[in-house]
Amino acid sequence: MTLNSTDPGAAFRPKTFLVNFGHIVGNGVFAVTFSTLGVQRVSATITSNMGSPPMRGYFASPADEFSVVIP
């Protein structure tokens, strides 16, 4: 699974996670640093691997938008 943002300069740590049978391996915790002010969105993309079909990814939390302001 790869994390993406509407902010092209966003930095994720980690940016990718291993998905096994539709579940993330590990706790799924990540940090993101945005570089552009305004409302930014975060999304997940799960790609196919070793012949498995691609799956739709989603966050368990309803919040996927973040208002980025000057600290």
N, C-alpha and C positions, 0 to 999 in steps of 0.2 A: 504494500500500500504506500502511496506517495501523497504527501500533504502539499497543497497548493494554496495560493492566496491571490486576491485581486491586486495586491501590492506586488509589482514585479521585483522589488528589492527586498521582500520579506525573507528573513533567514530562520529556518526551522532547525531545531536540535532535538532529536534526530529528524531527518526529513522523510525517512522510509521506515516501514515496519514489516515484519514477516507475518503473513496471514496463512493460517493452517485450517482448512475446512471451514472457512468463513469466520474465524475468530482470530484476533490479534494475539500473537505469541508475546507474552510479557504484559506489563500493566498499561501500555498505551499512552503513558505520560509524555508530553512534549512541551517545548517552549518555543515561542515565536517572537521575533523582534521585527517590528514593522519599520519601514523607512519613509513612508508617505503618509501625510496627514489626511484625515477624512475617514469615512466609513469603509472598512476593509472586510472582506469575507474570507473565510477559510473553508476549504473543501478537501475531500479525500478521493483518491482514484485507486481502485484495486485492479491491477493488470493480471492477465492470465500468465501462468507459469507451468511448465512441464505438461502442457496439454490440457490443463484445467481451463474452463471458460472464465471470462472476466466476470466480476461481480460488482454490484452497485455498493458504494460505501456511503455511510452516513454517520453522523455524530449522535451519541445517545442524548446529549444536551441539546435543547432547542436553540441555544445561542450559537450562531455561526457568523454574526456580524460584530465588529469591534470598532468603536469610535476612537480613532487615534488623534490625540491632541498634543500640544506642546506641554512638556512637564513643568 
